[in-house]
Amino acid sequence: MTVAQLAQAAGKDVASIVALVLASGKGASTATRAPVTRQAKKVTKRAESTVEAVAAPAAAPSSGDGHNTRTRAGRQVLDAAILEFLKGQTEPVRALDIRRGVGGTAAQVRTRLNVLIDKKKVTYKGRASGTRYRAR
């Protein structure tokens, strides 16, 4: 039985059932509590994961710097931010400076720079840490 089915059978909403299940494990003495079966543990785990899923923000996973490159839209946003940053520079800049300017991880910025280079929107000069990037 799922938590939703249990809630429907009890005539309550899922959040109150989950709260009841989670609250039943706190503060009750072990002498007064009924033994917990494997099935009850599974239901509790499902309820906890449901609460986490419901409580989680609707946004997709992202890096710690606020760019979600797992989606096409997220990659396009980061590409646009990189291009905008580069267009605002008077001279070529390092990838580290770009990362500091637009956020994201080193891997995200490096990957997006390579894509922009392939699309001929960004040029580069140099190698390794000496590489400098400029918008076309």
C-alpha positions in Angstrom: 0.0 0.0 0.0 1.4 3.4 -0.9 1.2 6.4 1.3 -1.3 8.0 -1.0 -3.5 4.9 -0.8 -3.2 4.9 3.0 -4.1 8.6 3.1 -7.1 8.0 0.9 -8.3 5.1 3.0 -7.9 7.2 6.2 -9.6 10.2 4.7 -6.6 12.4 5.2 -4.0 14.1 3.1 -0.6 12.6 2.4 1.2 15.3 4.4 -0.7 14.6 7.6 -0.1 10.8 7.2 3.6 11.4 6.7 3.7 13.7 9.7 1.9 11.2 11.8 4.3 8.4 10.8 7.4 10.5 11.3 6.1 11.9 14.6 5.3 8.4 15.9 9.0 7.5 16.0 10.0 10.6 18.1 9.4 10.9 21.8 7.6 7.6 22.3 9.2 5.2 24.7 10.2 1.8 23.4 8.1 0.1 26.0 4.8 1.7 24.8 5.5 1.4 21.1 4.4 -1.6 19.1 7.2 -3.6 17.4 8.1 -2.2 14.0 7.7 -4.7 11.2 9.7 -4.8 8.0 6.6 -3.6 6.1 6.2 -0.7 8.4 9.9 0.3 7.9 9.4 0.2 4.1 6.3 2.4 4.4 8.2 4.8 6.6 11.1 5.0 4.2 8.7 5.6 1.3 6.9 8.3 3.3 10.2 10.0 4.2 11.3 10.0 0.5 7.9 11.3 -0.5 8.2 14.1 2.0 11.7 14.9 0.7 10.5 14.9 -2.9 7.5 17.1 -2.1 9.6 19.5 0.0 12.3 19.7 -2.6 12.1 22.8 -4.8 10.6 22.3 -8.3 13.8 23.4 -10.0 16.0 20.8 -11.6 19.4 19.9 -10.1 22.1 22.4 -10.6 25.6 23.1 -9.7 26.4 25.0 -6.5 26.8 28.2 -8.6 23.3 28.3 -10.0 23.7 26.8 -13.5 21.8 23.7 -14.5 23.6 22.3 -17.5 21.7 19.1 -17.5 19.0 20.7 -19.6 19.2 22.3 -23.1 17.7 25.5 -21.7 20.2 25.6 -18.8 23.1 25.1 -21.3 21.7 27.9 -23.5 21.5 30.2 -20.5 25.1 29.5 -19.5 26.2 30.0 -23.1 24.5 33.3 -23.3 26.0 34.4 -20.0 29.5 33.5 -21.2 29.0 35.3 -24.5 27.7 38.4 -22.8 30.6 38.4 -20.3 33.1 38.0 -23.1 31.5 40.8 -25.2 31.9 43.1 -22.2 35.7 42.6 -22.0 38.1 44.8 -23.8 40.8 42.1 -24.0 40.9 38.3 -24.0 40.3 36.7 -20.6 41.1 33.4 -18.8 38.6 30.7 -18.2 38.9 31.4 -14.5 37.9 35.0 -15.0 34.9 33.9 -17.0 33.9 31.4 -14.3 34.2 34.2 -11.7 32.1 36.4 -13.9 29.2 34.1 -14.8 29.4 31.4 -12.1 29.3 27.6 -12.7 31.9 25.0 -12.2 35.2 24.8 -14.0 34.0 21.8 -16.0 30.8 23.6 -17.0 32.6 26.7 -18.2 35.3 24.7 -20.0 32.7 22.5 -21.8 30.5 25.4 -22.8 33.6 27.4 -24.0 34.5 24.4 -26.2 31.0 24.3 -27.6 31.0 28.0 -28.3 34.4 27.6 -30.0 33.0 24.8 -32.2 30.0 27.1 -33.1 32.6 29.8 -34.0 31.2 32.3 -31.5 34.4 32.4 -29.4 38.0 32.4 -30.3 41.0 31.4 -28.2 44.7 31.8 -28.1 47.2 30.0 -26.0 47.3 26.6 -24.3 46.6 25.3 -20.8 46.4 28.0 -18.1 47.7 30.5 -20.6 44.6 30.2 -22.8 42.7 33.4 -23.3 39.1 33.7 -24.8 37.4 36.4 -26.8 33.9 36.7 -28.3 33.8 37.0 -32.1 
